[in-house]
Structures are given as structure tokens and as C-alpha cells.
């Protein structure tokens, strides 16, 4: 049902930059930066006609947040590398500066395919 996001991206390379600051949906107020947030974009079953779905595909958006663009890029690269090492398809979907938060943000989407 839910993708193992934390287990997949909580690698030594990611921890070296963001520690364990990996949050589902939103980060707490006043969190130390850089950090990561993630949320489920879609989670759909593998449909088939011969029986119940054997698995699910979850599209997850993982956003990297930092005060400086180079830190955000380093964190996003570490996250991408952790997804690649897990053979999880991923793609860059946003690379921007958020004026409201005054933070840089790089967002990746990843497709977690799981057996039931």
C-alpha cells in the first residue's frame, strides 16, 4: 500500500546532508535545513483480468529543500542516487526557488512498484 520511501532514501549519502530529516507530507515548523519532504501523487493497483491485483505502483514526489542551491542540488543528487541503487524509476519534475519560504526546491518523482 504505502511505498517504502524513508527506507529507500535514508542512505549514508543522504544522511550526510540532511540527517534523518525526511518527512511525509510536510516538515515541522522551524526544522533545520536542508531537509526532505515526500507525498504520494498516486497509488494504483496492477489490474489484470485473471484475479486480484498482484501489486501496486505508487508515484511519489520527493522534494529536497535547502537555503542554498548547491546544497539543494547535492541533496537531490544523493536522493536520486539512492533511488537508482534501489532500481526505482525516477525523474526531475521541479527545480525552483520558493519566494514564500526563501528556500530552493528540487522535486523528483519516483515510481515504487510493489508486490502485494
C-alpha positions in Angstrom: 0.0 0.0 0.0 2.5 2.7 1.1 5.8 3.0 -0.7 9.0 2.4 1.5 10.2 6.0 0.8 12.1 6.5 4.1 13.8 3.1 3.9 14.9 3.7 0.3 16.3 7.2 0.5 17.7 7.1 4.1 21.2 6.2 2.9 24.6 7.4 4.3 24.9 9.9 1.4 21.5 11.4 2.1 22.1 11.3 5.9 25.4 13.1 5.4 23.5 16.1 4.1 20.0 16.0 5.7 20.4 13.6 8.6 17.1 11.8 9.2 15.1 15.0 8.3 12.8 13.1 5.9 9.1 13.9 6.4 5.9 12.6 5.0 3.8 15.4 3.6 5.1 18.5 5.5 8.1 19.3 7.6 7.6 20.7 11.2 7.9 24.4 11.8 11.4 25.6 12.4 13.1 22.4 11.0 16.8 22.6 10.4 17.7 22.8 6.7 18.3 21.1 4.4 15.5 18.5 4.6 13.3 16.3 2.5 9.5 16.1 2.2 7.6 13.5 0.3 4.0 12.7 -0.6 2.0 10.2 -2.6 0.9 11.5 -6.0 -0.9 8.3 -7.0 -1.0 4.7 -5.8 -2.8 2.4 -8.2 -3.1 -1.4 -8.4 -1.7 -3.5 -11.3 -5.0 -4.6 -12.7 -5.5 -7.9 -14.5 -8.4 -10.0 -15.6 -7.4 -13.3 -14.1 -7.6 -12.4 -10.4 -6.8 -9.8 -7.8 -4.0 -7.3 -8.5 -0.6 -8.8 -7.8 0.9 -5.5 -6.9 0.7 -1.7 -6.8 2.5 1.2 -8.4 3.0 4.3 -6.3 4.1 7.6 -7.8 5.8 9.5 -5.0 7.1 13.1 -5.2 10.2 13.7 -3.1 11.1 17.4 -2.5 14.6 18.5 -1.4 14.7 21.9 0.4 17.8 24.0 1.3 18.9 27.6 1.9 21.4 27.4 -0.9 21.0 26.0 -4.4 24.3 24.0 -4.3 23.1 22.2 -1.1 19.7 21.5 -2.7 21.4 20.1 -5.8 23.7 17.9 -3.6 20.8 16.6 -1.6 18.7 15.9 -4.8 21.6 14.1 -6.3 22.0 11.9 -3.2 18.3 11.1 -3.3 18.4 10.3 -7.0 21.4 8.0 -6.4 19.6 6.2 -3.6 16.6 5.6 -5.9 18.8 4.4 -8.7 20.6 2.0 -6.4 17.1 0.6 -5.5 16.2 0.3 -9.2 13.4 2.8 -8.7 12.5 4.8 -11.8 12.7 8.5 -11.1 12.6 11.8 -12.8 13.2 15.5 -12.0 9.9 17.4 -12.0 10.7 20.8 -10.4 13.8 22.9 -9.8 12.9 26.3 -8.4 13.3 29.0 -5.7 10.3 29.4 -3.4 10.0 33.1 -2.5 7.5 32.4 0.3 9.8 30.1 2.2 13.1 31.6 0.8 14.2 28.1 0.0 15.5 26.3 -3.0 13.5 23.2 -4.0 14.2 20.3 -6.3 11.5 17.8 -6.7 11.8 14.2 -8.0 9.0 11.8 -8.8 9.7 8.1 -8.3 7.7 5.0 -9.2 7.7 2.4 -6.5 6.4 -1.0 -7.8 5.5 -3.4 -5.0 4.1 -6.9 -4.8 1.1 -7.4 -2.6 
